[in-house]
Amino acid sequence: MDKSTRNPSSDVAFTARVKAVQMRKGSRAEFTEQESKGGWATTITPRLAEYIAQVRTCFLGTATAQGQPYVQHRGGPPGFLKILDAQTLGFVDFVGNYQYITTGNLEENPRAILFLIDYTRRRRVKLWGTARIIEGDMNLNRKLSLDSYPAEAEQAIIFTVEAWDMNCPRHIPIMIPFEDVSAAAKRLEERIVELETENAALKQAAR
């Protein structure tokens, strides 16, 4: 199929009904030029890769065959979400509450969305695509795991990217991870001790 005749990648989200709503509410025109160029990016660019390397939290959205949606949180230290190639992401699915809603949904409907959010830098990325569960592959689990994060890997989730969009930071609250705040506080405490020691030495020398 000629590239010019393909539907833009953003059509994964901008359905005919969505476009009709955009037209009615006056925002349709701002997306038309982007669609004429093919829509959203469909591969993991260096910009996206840099963002993913810093992400600590994400949400995986799935749905049943009947369309009942479900969202599951996944998180960890920076690097828990790994890039496997230009269109593939992977992460370990740690032992959790044993409900297996995401696992069951993906067995009957592979359509999925990843919502990545960085509260510190107020940035968010939405990735549309498909996902699948891989069980019993210990080599893959080790490849996706982080030695610094002591959690038990039950299985792996592989996400194939079809399109992604990084949009505005409006309404994202600024939140700083506890370990970052703790490290900053420790540095301040150490500096206070240094200054108090220096102050005491100066007072002693002035006597």
N, C-alpha and C positions, 0 to 999 in steps of 0.2 A: 504494500500500500504506500502511495506517495505521502511523504511527510505532511504536505500541505492539505491533504484530504483527511488526515487523522483527526479525531476529536482531541481537543486540548486535554492535557493531563489533569487539569483542575476540574474537569467534568466528573471526576471521581466524587467530588463534593458538590459541585455546582450542577445539580440536576435541572431538568426543564422546570420543575416546580420552584426550585431555589432561584433560578434566573427570573422567573415570573415575579417572585417576591422582591428581588433586587430591582426589577424594573418598576414595580409599584411603589417602592420606597425610595427610588432615586439614586441607587448606587450602582446600577448595572453598567453604566458607561465607563466607570473607572476600571472595570475588569475586562472590558472588551479588547483593549489594546494588548493586554497581557495574554489573553486567549489567542489573539492573532499570531503570537510568537510561540505558541505551543503550550502555554499555561505554566504550571509550576515545574520546578526542577524534578527530575525523575531519578537522579543518581546522587550519591553521597559526595558532595563537593568538599574541598578543603575547609571552607567556612563552616559547613555543617559538622565535619569531623572534629574541628576544634571545639565546637559547642558540645558535642556528644562526650568528648573526653573530660569535660568539666561537670557533667550532669550527675546529680546525686539522687534524683527521684524522677519517676515517670509513671504514667497510668496507661494500662493496656485495656482497650475497649474491644469487646467481642459481642456476638449476638447468637441466639439460637437460630435454628432453621426457620422458625416462625417470625424472627425479628425482635425477640425480647432482648434488650441490651443489658450488658453487664460491664462494669469497670472495676479493674483490680489494680491496686497500687503495687509498684515494685521499686525498690531503692537499694542503695548501698554507697560505698565510697566512690569518688570519681574514678571512672574506668570500669565500673561494673557492667555497663552497657558497651559491648565490644563490636567493632566494625570487622566483618569477615571478608567483604569485598565491596565493590562500588554500589551494590544494591541490597546488601544483606547485613542485618544486625543480629546479634545473638546475646542471650544472657541466661544465667542460671536461674531456674525456678526453685527457690529454696523450700524446704519443708515448711508448711504453713498450717492452715486450719482444717485441712483434709476435706474441704467441701468439693474441690475439683470442678468448680463451675466453669472456669476458663478452659480447662482441659476438655470437658464435655462439649462446650460450645464449639471449640476449634475442630473437634472430631466430626461435627456435622455442618460447620460453616467456617471456612478458613478466612473469611473477610475480617479484617481487624484494623485498628488504628492505635498508634502510639502517640501519647501527648507528653512531651518533655517540658519540664519547667525548671528554670534556674531563678530561685527567689532572690539570691544575692545580687545578681546582675540584671534582674527583671527582664528575662527573655523567655520566650516559649516557642516551641516548634511542634507542629502537627505532621505526622507521617501516616499516610494511607497505604494499605497494602494487604498482604496475607501473612498468616502466621501458622506455624505448626509445632507440635510438641514432639520432642525426641526423647524417648525413654531408654535407659540402660546403656547409653554410650558414655562410658567412664572417661574415655579420652577427650570427648567433647566437653564433658563437665569440667574436667581439669583445665582445659583450654580456656573456658569461659569464667572459671572461678578466680577469686583473688585470695592470695595467701594471707593478706592482712585482714580478711573479713571472715571470722569464724562462724560460718553458718553451713548447715548441711544441705548439699545439693540433692534434690530429688529427681530432677529432669532438666531438660534445656528447652528454651523457646527460641525458635529461629524466625525472624521477621524479614520478609521480602518487601522492599520499598517500591511503591509504584509512583508516588508523588509526595512532595512535602512542601510546607509553607512556614516561614518564620514571620510572625506578625507582631503587632505593636505591643509595647509594655504597659499600656494603660490598665489601671486597676490591679496590677500585680503588686501585692504587698512586699516590702523589703524584709526578708528574714535571713539571719546569718546563722549558719550551723553552729551548734554548741561547741564542737571541737575547735572551730576557728576563734570563737569568743574566748574560750578557755586558754588557748595558746597566746592570744593577745594579752589577756589578763596576767598570765604568767610572766610575759616579757616586761609588763609594767611593774609587777611586783619585784622582779629582779632589779629593774632600774631604780626603784625606790630604795631598795636595800643599798645599792651602790651609792646613791646620792646621800643617804643617811650616814653611811660609813665615811664618805668624803667630807661631809659636814662636820662630823664628830672629830675627824683628824684636823680640820682647819681650826676648830674651836680649841683643840688641845694645843695646836701650834701658836695660837694667839695669846695664850696665857703667859 
